[in-house]
C-alpha cells in the first residue's frame, strides 16, 4: 500500500521560510517523479514543483520560481519543498504526489501522478 505523508506545515509570517517533507512508503521511491501542488480555498489546484527520480531535473511553477526549491533524498524515501520569502498568497494546503515516468509526461499536470498525500496546511500572515 502506497502512502505519502506530508509534514512541516504551519503558521508563519511573510518573509519567513518553511520546509515541507513528504515521506513515501510502499513504492520504489527512486523510480517515481515527485511533485508538489497546492490548493487555496476557492481556487483550483496549482502546480508548485516537480523533481525527477534521480533528482537531476526539477521544474517550478511561475509563482514560486526563485523562492522555492524541491529536493529529494532517495535513501530516506523523502521529498522536500524548501520555501523561502513566503508571501500571504502562498497560503494553501500543500500536497505531494508521486508518478511513474512516461514518455511525453507533463509533470505540471496533476493527472500525471498516481499517488497523493493528504496535504499539509501552510498559512502565511502579513
N, C-alpha and C positions, 0 to 999 in steps of 0.2 A: 504494500500500500504506500503510495507516494504521499509524502507530506512536505509542505513548505510552510515554515513558521517564521513570520516576521517579528522583529522586536526592535526596540530603540526609539520608538516614537515618544512624543511628549509635547509639553507646552514650553516654548522658548520665545525670546524676544527677537524682533527684527535685527538682523545683523549677526545673530548667533550661528553656531554650527551644530550639526547633529549627524550622527552616524546610524543608519539603519542596517540591520542584519537580516539575512534570510537563510535559515538553517534548513537544509534539504535532507530527506531520508527516503529510502525505498526506491532509489534510482541510481544509475551510474552517473554521478553528478558531472563529471568532466565531459560527458558526451552532449550535455544539454546547453543550449543557448539560454542565458538568464536575462530576464528583463524586469524593469521596474515601471509601474504605471501608477497613476494617482487619479482620484476622483473627489472633487469638491461637491458639496451639497448643491443640487440643482444643475450640475454641469455634467457633460459627458466625460467618460474615462479618457485620460490623456497619457500619451506615451512620455516616459521620462528618460529612460536609458536602457541600453542593452549591451551585453558582452558575450563574446563567443566562448565556446567551451574551453579553449586554451587560455583565454584572457587576452589574446593578442589583438583582438579587434573590438572596438567599442563604438557606440553611437549614442547621440543625445537629442532630446527634443530642443527646439529653439529657445524655449523659455528658461531652460536650465543650463545651457551651454556656458562654460566658463565658471560656473558656480558649483555644479555637482560633478562628482566623479564616481563611476561604477567600478568595482573591482571584485575579485573572487579569490578564494583560497580553496583549491580543489582538494587539498589534504584534509581540510576541515568541512568539506561539503557545504560551504557557506559563501553567499554573495553579499556584497555590501553596497550601500549607497552613502557616500560621503557628501553632505550638504553644507555648503558654506554660504555666507552672506544671505541668509534666509530672509524672505520677504513675506508680508501677510498673505500675498496671493499664492504662496506655496502651501497654504493651509489646505489639507486634504487627507483622505485615507490613502495610504501608500500600500500598494500590492506588489509582491514579487511573483514572477511567473517563470516557468521552465518549458522549453520547447526543443524537440529534436530538429537538428538542422535538415533542411531540404533545399534542393536547387531552386533558386529564384525566391527564396523566402524573404519577406519584407518584415523585418523584425520590429518595426514600429507599430505593427498591427497586432492587436490582441488575439486575433484568430490564429496566429502562428504558434501560439503557446498551448501546450497540452495540460499543464497543471498550474494552479493558482493557490496562493496563500490566502489567509483570512483577512489580512490587512492590519495596518497599524496607523493610529491617528497621529498626525503631525499638526500642531496648531502654532502659528506664529503671530504673536501680538505686536501691535505697532507702538 
